[in-house]
Amino acid sequence: MKKSQILLTALAWLTAGLTHAAAQSAAAPAKQERSCHLPGATEALRCVKLTVPLDYAKPGAGTLKLHVTVAPAFRQGTRNDPLFVLAGGPGQAGSDVLMLLPAALDRVRATRDIVFIDQRGTGLSGKLSCESKPEHELMSEEQLEEELRACIRASKAPFGAYTTAAAARDLEQVRSALGYARVNVWGGSYGTRLAQAYARAYPASVRSLVLDGVAAPEQVIPAGGRDGQAALDALFTQCERDAGCSKAFPQLRGEFDALVKKLDAGGIKLSLPDPRTAQQVDFTLTSSRFLGTVHNILYSPGDARRLPFLLHSAARGRWQPFIARQNLAGDFGGDASMAMLLHFAVVCAEDVPRMTPELLEQDDAVLTRPLAEKIPALCKTVNVAPVPYAAPTRIEAPALLLSGALDPVTPPHRAASAARHMARAQQVVVANAGHGVSQLGCAPRLLRAFLDRPQEKLDTACLAEIPAPTFQLGAAGPQP
């Protein structure tokens, strides 16, 4: 799903977006249940708190409260193989994506419980985050980095306990505590990495996998330059082939390149009405923020089809539409934003140690270059021990792998790489989709069909009927 979809803060230009878990679970943890109403859901759900070890390697290190949200099956007593939902990031919580219930999972819920899990360090499971403030939008790069470093230093969390392997062990605790025999697992984006780790660590507990926006086992999260550039190039090509877009923006590639060159030379000084307050503000737009916004826009084809208009307007000196879209990445309420410190805890331990000079040279591209250059230094402040990379073992559970052909972070070749380590994988590529397929077109029906009979070949022809969004050619919005 869209990362969230995924949900970026004003510091999000610094974050993009598998280890083998231990083999055995402990006894079922203590749990507390209550009825609850959460943002994103229109009905009362079940909220469960589980006490799990803070550090599985150190029994005396204390505990943490893991939050789980259960949407009970509409037909009670029909099946005992629920669907566990794992969000992306790393840093997004299951309770942040409750909108998936009506958007993608209503048909599945007819006969199965839907269990949204807040990964340790996210959402209501002891969220590890930094305060997001409106003034961040006007800070310099140096000021933002110092704000982030101060937040990291102020945290008392043992970052080494917040790994994918620990989160996989938590999932087994949840399964045991809720009394399920085997579970199906839906993962989106980073959630697909966690889902694969869980299936490898506890094969007897996993009935099937649905992976949407599939991260390959060898994928290094901050090093996705080629994938992002491919999505941007595809958008430019689509504009050139569209009569309306090519007529409105005949020099789009050149305008983008000129903006990048100008920003690389020292940023662009802007003076314009703040899109939120209408008050005049003066600030310097940096290359990092510009490229981070462009990359974020590419996650959704509907959003991406607005990008030519935003770039063309900026090239002509009218930056207001682009800045308004950039500000959407900031959520100053804080509750639904990415758990930034959890993101760094995972990425600094599991990904950055694999960012070799050879990989960076091979994957170098303009969209992700600022992140790739900055994150290793930030990881020194996090100061978490590297997690050794473990070669992926074979996953026997049937798996449905969903990919959008226009995805800038987990495109189809990532799913193909993951499928090589799966005994029974069905890979589906949707031509007009980006980062997230489950909520589109006939996909909700196909999810139910797969989960009912995961061993059978799925007829996915209906996904080809999902249309491409129209381009926005002017201030009035997308074409009819």
Order of alpha helices (4+ residues) and beta strands (2+ residues): beta-beta-beta-beta-alpha-beta-alpha-alpha-beta-alpha-beta-alpha-alpha-alpha-beta-beta-alpha-alpha-alpha-alpha-alpha-alpha-alpha-beta-alpha-beta-alpha-beta-beta
